[in-house]
């Protein structure tokens, strides 16, 4: 069977440059590779045909001979085996290796300079500190440049050397039949450098463990879960890379009186039985001091009093929230005999006109009777 024109095989013009030829071959290789077309002999033949065309057209001398004499001007088997050493095979390995590097996660050698990792520090503060803002100091673990080796990781008097495995490229190429895959060098882990004699102080890391104290400004109105970023205070970079950042995670300690809901505050306000019945003034605490609330007579449990502007001004808010005081009527305890006598007398009086003095109790009993009445 007569061979097809190489340009036709790859679908490129006769004046196509090497990059266009390489791109066309990549597309065909991805489409017809045998590993993607199990049990399809036609795909395998198309793949071999594209490979042969690629090897010829990316070799300057072979392409010139092919353009002048056609298939007779080139040796069809040239560069077909791993021992040929021809430029065509090398270019094929480069193109094919790039394709499968993308598939299997290889790729170009990574830069030896690496940014340090970001770190997190959990900071617990009080509700008052969150509301008003504050400045505090934290002590965190860190890594400092090893003074013994000046950060090189090599024993004093020696220097890191070019990695003999990857020859400083940080990547190694593995050839398996048609496959040519680039992988990170297992010896230098992509740095391209090898340390024959590591520094005894830092064990070749170039840095040692230490601690540092930082000042953290807590802005007014921070809330649970907010983060404060300290640029450049994270983990040191590798081989001259910039350090990462430190994120201070805010946790607000539970308050004995107030609970927070965004910018609003809530508190439970115990009210005596007598005050709830007769009314009166109650002094309650706020984050700024105290405030008085006038409790009207006949106040019931669950009544909520709202004090505007007595909450917290959040970071993103233009005005402070409110304070909500929830009434909880307190039942007297530790009663004396006289207390009990007076309460029984009071109960006897109110029971004579129960519907008037205890309307909620009557309404509730009416609903109960309706429920149980068939």
C-alpha positions as CSV (number, residue, x, y, z in Angstrom):
1,X,0.0,0.0,0.0
2,X,1.4,3.4,-1.0
3,X,2.4,5.8,1.7
4,X,0.4,9.0,2.2
5,X,2.1,12.3,1.9
6,X,3.6,13.3,5.3
7,X,2.1,16.8,5.2
8,X,-1.3,15.3,4.4
9,X,-0.9,12.8,7.3
10,X,-0.3,15.6,9.8
11,X,-2.8,18.0,8.1
12,X,-0.3,20.9,7.7
13,X,0.8,23.0,4.8
14,X,4.2,22.3,3.1
15,X,5.6,25.6,4.5
16,X,4.5,24.9,8.1
17,X,7.0,25.6,10.8
18,X,8.2,23.2,13.4
19,X,5.8,24.5,16.1
20,X,2.8,23.9,13.8
21,X,4.0,20.4,13.0
22,X,4.5,19.6,16.7
23,X,1.0,20.9,17.5
24,X,-0.5,18.8,14.8
25,X,1.3,15.7,15.9
26,X,0.2,16.2,19.5
27,X,-3.4,16.3,18.4
28,X,-3.1,13.1,16.4
29,X,-1.1,11.3,19.1
30,X,-3.8,12.1,21.7
31,X,-6.5,10.8,19.3
32,X,-4.9,7.6,18.0
33,X,-2.5,6.4,20.7
34,X,-3.0,2.7,21.3
35,X,-3.5,3.1,25.1
36,X,-6.6,5.2,24.3
37,X,-7.8,2.8,21.6
38,X,-7.5,-0.7,23.0
39,X,-8.3,-3.4,20.3
40,X,-8.4,-0.9,17.5
41,X,-5.6,-1.8,15.0
42,X,-6.5,1.0,12.7
43,X,-5.8,3.6,15.4
44,X,-2.4,2.0,16.0
45,X,-1.5,2.2,12.3
46,X,-2.6,5.9,12.2
47,X,-0.5,6.6,15.3
48,X,2.6,5.0,13.7
49,X,2.0,6.9,10.5
50,X,1.7,10.2,12.3
51,X,4.9,9.4,14.3
52,X,6.9,8.6,11.2
53,X,5.7,11.8,9.5
54,X,6.6,13.8,12.5
55,X,10.1,12.4,12.8
56,X,10.9,13.2,9.2
57,X,9.4,16.7,9.1
58,X,11.1,17.9,12.3
59,X,14.5,16.8,11.0
60,X,15.9,19.6,8.8
61,X,18.0,17.3,6.5
62,X,15.3,14.6,6.2
63,X,12.6,17.2,5.5
64,X,14.8,18.7,2.7
65,X,15.3,15.3,1.2
66,X,11.7,14.4,1.5
67,X,10.6,17.7,-0.2
68,X,13.0,17.0,-3.1
69,X,12.7,13.3,-3.6
70,X,9.5,12.2,-1.7
71,X,9.5,9.0,0.3
72,X,12.4,7.7,-1.7
73,X,14.6,10.4,-0.2
74,X,14.3,9.2,3.4
75,X,14.7,6.0,5.2
76,X,11.3,5.0,6.6
77,X,13.0,3.4,9.6
78,X,15.2,6.3,10.5
79,X,14.8,7.3,14.1
80,X,12.2,4.6,14.7
81,X,14.2,2.9,17.5
82,X,15.5,4.2,20.8
83,X,19.1,3.6,19.7
84,X,19.0,5.6,16.5
85,X,20.1,8.9,18.2
86,X,18.4,10.9,15.4
87,X,17.1,14.4,15.9
88,X,13.7,13.2,14.8
89,X,13.4,10.8,17.7
90,X,14.5,13.4,20.2
91,X,11.9,15.9,19.0
92,X,9.3,13.1,19.0
93,X,10.2,12.3,22.6
94,X,10.0,16.0,23.5
95,X,6.5,16.4,22.0
96,X,5.2,13.1,23.1
97,X,6.8,13.6,26.6
98,X,5.0,17.0,26.9
99,X,1.7,15.3,26.1
100,X,2.0,12.6,28.7
101,X,3.5,14.9,31.2
102,X,0.2,16.8,31.1
103,X,-1.7,13.5,31.5
104,X,0.3,12.1,34.3
105,X,1.1,15.3,36.2
106,X,4.7,15.8,35.1
107,X,5.6,19.0,33.4
108,X,8.4,21.5,33.5
109,X,11.0,21.6,36.2
110,X,9.7,23.6,39.2
111,X,11.5,26.6,40.2
112,X,14.0,26.1,43.0
113,X,12.7,29.3,44.7
114,X,9.6,28.5,46.6
115,X,7.3,30.8,48.7
116,X,6.8,29.8,52.3
117,X,3.6,28.3,53.5
118,X,0.9,30.4,55.2
119,X,0.4,29.7,58.9
120,X,-2.6,30.1,61.3
121,X,-2.6,31.2,64.9
122,X,-5.8,30.8,67.1
123,X,-6.2,33.9,69.4
124,X,-8.8,34.0,72.1
125,X,-10.1,37.4,73.2
126,X,-12.8,38.7,75.5
127,X,-16.1,40.2,74.2
128,X,-14.9,43.6,75.6
129,X,-11.7,43.4,73.6
130,X,-13.6,42.5,70.5
131,X,-16.0,45.4,70.9
132,X,-13.4,48.1,71.7
133,X,-10.3,46.8,69.9
134,X,-7.0,46.1,71.5
135,X,-3.3,45.3,70.9
136,X,-1.8,42.1,72.2
137,X,1.4,40.1,71.7
138,X,1.7,36.5,70.6
139,X,4.6,34.2,70.6
140,X,4.8,31.8,67.7
141,X,7.2,29.1,66.5
142,X,9.3,30.1,63.5
143,X,12.4,29.1,61.5
144,X,15.5,31.2,61.3
145,X,18.4,31.1,58.9
146,X,21.0,28.7,60.2
147,X,24.0,30.8,61.2
148,X,26.4,27.8,60.9
149,X,25.8,27.4,57.1
150,X,24.3,30.8,56.3
151,X,21.2,29.1,55.0
152,X,22.9,27.0,52.3
153,X,22.3,23.7,54.2
154,X,25.8,22.6,53.4
155,X,28.5,21.8,56.0
156,X,30.6,25.0,56.7
157,X,33.4,25.1,54.1
158,X,31.4,23.2,51.5
159,X,28.7,24.3,49.0
160,X,25.7,22.6,47.4
161,X,26.6,20.9,44.1
162,X,24.7,20.3,40.9
163,X,22.5,17.3,41.3
164,X,24.2,14.4,39.5
165,X,20.9,12.6,38.8
166,X,19.1,15.4,36.9
167,X,22.3,17.5,36.1
168,X,20.7,20.6,37.7
169,X,17.4,20.5,35.7
170,X,15.2,19.4,38.6
171,X,13.5,16.9,36.3
172,X,14.3,13.4,35.0
173,X,12.9,11.8,31.9
174,X,11.8,8.2,31.9
175,X,11.6,6.4,28.6
176,X,9.3,3.4,28.3
177,X,8.7,2.4,24.7
178,X,6.7,5.2,23.1
179,X,6.4,7.0,26.4
180,X,8.7,9.7,27.5
181,X,7.6,11.2,30.8
182,X,9.2,14.0,32.8
183,X,9.2,13.6,36.6
184,X,10.5,15.6,39.5
185,X,14.0,14.4,40.4
186,X,13.7,12.0,43.3
187,X,17.2,13.0,44.6
188,X,17.0,16.8,44.8
189,X,13.2,17.1,44.8
190,X,13.2,19.6,41.9
191,X,15.8,22.0,43.3
192,X,18.6,20.9,40.9
193,X,21.1,21.0,43.9
194,X,22.6,18.2,45.9
195,X,24.2,18.6,49.3
196,X,26.9,15.9,49.7
197,X,27.8,17.0,53.3
198,X,24.7,18.5,55.1
199,X,25.2,21.0,57.9
200,X,25.1,19.3,61.3
201,X,23.3,22.2,62.9
202,X,20.3,22.3,60.6
203,X,20.6,18.8,59.0
204,X,20.7,20.4,55.6
205,X,17.5,22.4,55.9
206,X,19.2,25.8,55.9
207,X,17.1,27.0,58.9
208,X,16.6,26.1,62.5
209,X,13.5,26.2,64.8
210,X,13.0,29.3,67.0
211,X,10.3,31.5,68.4
212,X,9.4,35.1,67.9
213,X,7.0,37.6,69.5
214,X,4.7,39.6,67.3
215,X,2.4,42.5,68.1
216,X,-1.2,42.1,66.8
217,X,-3.6,45.0,66.6
218,X,-7.2,43.8,67.1
219,X,-9.5,46.2,65.3
220,X,-12.8,47.4,66.9
221,X,-15.7,45.2,66.2
222,X,-14.1,41.9,65.3
223,X,-16.2,38.8,65.5
224,X,-15.8,35.1,66.0
225,X,-14.0,33.6,63.0
226,X,-12.5,36.8,61.7
227,X,-8.9,36.6,60.5
228,X,-6.1,39.2,60.7
229,X,-3.4,38.8,58.2
230,X,0.2,39.5,59.1
231,X,2.1,39.7,55.8
232,X,5.4,37.9,55.6
233,X,5.2,36.4,59.1
234,X,4.5,32.9,57.9
235,X,6.8,30.0,57.1
236,X,10.2,31.1,55.5
237,X,10.6,30.6,51.8
238,X,12.8,27.9,50.3
239,X,16.1,28.9,48.6
240,X,15.5,32.6,48.7
241,X,11.7,32.5,48.3
242,X,9.5,35.0,50.0
243,X,7.9,34.0,53.3
244,X,4.3,33.1,53.7
245,X,1.7,35.0,55.7
246,X,0.4,34.5,59.2
247,X,-3.4,34.5,59.7
248,X,-4.5,35.2,63.3
249,X,-7.9,33.5,63.7
250,X,-10.1,35.3,66.2
251,X,-12.1,33.3,68.8
252,X,-14.3,35.3,71.2
253,X,-14.5,33.9,74.7
254,X,-18.0,33.2,76.1
255,X,-19.2,36.2,78.2
256,X,-21.0,35.6,81.6
257,X,-23.7,38.2,80.9
258,X,-24.0,38.9,77.1
259,X,-24.3,36.8,74.0
260,X,-23.5,38.3,70.6
261,X,-25.5,38.1,67.4
262,X,-23.5,40.0,64.7
263,X,-23.7,43.6,66.0
264,X,-26.5,43.0,68.6
265,X,-26.1,41.9,72.2
266,X,-28.6,39.9,74.2
267,X,-28.9,39.3,77.9
268,X,-31.3,37.7,80.3
269,X,-32.8,40.2,82.8
270,X,-34.1,38.5,86.1
271,X,-37.0,40.4,87.4
272,X,-38.6,39.8,90.8
273,X,-42.2,38.6,91.1
274,X,-43.2,41.9,92.9
275,X,-41.4,44.2,90.4
276,X,-43.0,42.4,87.4
277,X,-46.4,42.8,89.0
278,X,-46.1,46.3,90.3
279,X,-43.5,47.8,88.0
280,X,-40.2,49.5,88.8
281,X,-36.8,50.6,87.7
282,X,-34.0,48.1,87.1
283,X,-30.3,48.8,86.5
284,X,-28.6,46.6,84.0
285,X,-25.0,46.4,82.8
286,X,-23.8,47.4,79.3
287,X,-20.4,47.2,77.7
288,X,-20.0,50.9,78.3
289,X,-21.2,50.9,81.9
290,X,-24.9,50.6,83.0
291,X,-28.4,51.7,82.0
292,X,-31.8,51.9,83.7
293,X,-34.9,50.2,82.3
294,X,-38.3,51.1,83.5
295,X,-40.3,47.9,83.9
296,X,-44.1,48.5,83.5
297,X,-46.5,46.8,85.9
298,X,-47.9,43.4,84.9
299,X,-44.8,42.6,82.9
300,X,-44.7,38.9,81.7
301,X,-41.8,36.5,81.2
302,X,-40.4,36.8,77.7
303,X,-40.9,40.5,77.4
304,X,-37.9,42.1,75.5
305,X,-36.6,45.5,76.1
306,X,-34.5,47.1,73.4
307,X,-31.7,49.6,74.1
308,X,-30.7,51.2,70.8
309,X,-27.0,51.7,70.1
310,X,-25.9,49.7,73.1
311,X,-24.6,46.8,71.0
312,X,-21.3,46.5,69.1
313,X,-20.1,48.5,66.1
314,X,-18.9,45.8,63.7
315,X,-15.9,46.2,61.4
316,X,-18.1,46.6,58.4
317,X,-20.9,48.5,60.1
318,X,-21.6,52.3,60.1
319,X,-23.4,52.3,63.5
320,X,-23.5,50.0,66.6
321,X,-26.1,47.4,67.1
322,X,-28.6,47.2,69.9
323,X,-28.9,45.5,73.3
324,X,-31.9,43.3,73.8
325,X,-32.8,42.5,77.4
326,X,-35.1,39.4,77.9
327,X,-37.2,39.4,81.0
328,X,-37.1,36.3,83.2
329,X,-39.4,36.5,86.2
330,X,-37.7,34.9,89.1
331,X,-39.8,32.7,91.5
332,X,-38.9,33.4,95.1
333,X,-36.9,30.7,96.9
334,X,-36.0,29.8,100.5
335,X,-39.4,31.0,101.7
336,X,-40.1,31.5,105.4
337,X,-43.4,30.5,107.1
338,X,-44.5,34.2,106.9
339,X,-43.7,34.3,103.2
340,X,-45.8,31.3,102.5
341,X,-48.6,32.6,104.6
342,X,-48.7,35.8,102.6
343,X,-48.5,34.0,99.3
344,X,-51.4,31.7,100.2
345,X,-53.5,34.7,101.2
346,X,-52.6,36.5,98.0
347,X,-53.5,33.4,96.0
348,X,-56.8,33.0,97.7
349,X,-57.7,36.6,96.9
350,X,-56.7,36.3,93.2
351,X,-58.6,33.0,92.7
352,X,-61.8,34.7,93.6
353,X,-61.6,36.6,90.3
354,X,-59.1,34.3,88.4
355,X,-60.3,35.3,84.9
356,X,-59.4,38.9,85.6
357,X,-56.1,38.4,87.4
358,X,-54.8,35.4,85.4
359,X,-56.1,35.8,81.9
360,X,-53.3,33.7,80.3
361,X,-54.0,30.8,82.6
362,X,-57.7,30.9,81.8
363,X,-57.0,31.1,78.0
364,X,-54.6,28.1,78.2
365,X,-57.1,26.0,80.2
366,X,-59.8,26.8,77.6
367,X,-57.6,25.5,74.9
368,X,-56.8,22.4,76.9
369,X,-60.5,21.6,77.3
370,X,-61.1,22.1,73.6
371,X,-58.3,19.7,72.8
372,X,-59.6,16.9,75.0
373,X,-63.3,17.4,74.2
374,X,-64.5,15.0,71.5
